[in-house]
Amino acid sequence: MFDVYPVGYVRRLDGSRSEIELLPRFSQALKGVDRLEHLLILFWMHKFTPSYRKMMRVHPRGDASKEKLGVFALRSPMRPNPIGVTRVKLIEVRGNSLLVEGLDALDGSPVIDIKSG
């Protein structure tokens, strides 16, 4: 097995903007991030129950008129490991926080990694 630890948490702001508050021990990992325009944010979809993790086939976009497909063929949030990934626009680096636009994570979502995007 392996462990995954959050590097920070999402704080939803108004509109399409969010703030990612990094834990203090990851502050050095931000060096150079201010030079980037886009980031890939990987986050844990923490609101999903264990029953969602057991679903292996779902209707695309929840449309029951469409054939069920395997979750690996879709962007469905129902997954064995509910990891979300979104490409965001970096607006500003503020100390240990990143102001971003376009993140589709919920308020309080644990951020598990950040990559240049």
Number of C-alpha atoms within 10 A of each C-alpha: 2 3 4 8 10 15 20 23 22 22 18 19 13 6 8 11 18 23 21 25 20 21 13 12 10 11 13 9 12 15 8 8 17 14 11 13 14 18 17 17 22 19 26 23 21 15 10 13 11 13 10 14 14 12 13 14 17 20 16 18 11 10 10 10 8 11 10 14 13 14 18 12 10 15 12 17 16 23 24 15 13 19 16 21 20 16 19 21 18 21 17 17 16 12 11 17 20 20 18 24 19 14 22 18 23 17 15 17 20 24 24 18 16 19 11 13 14
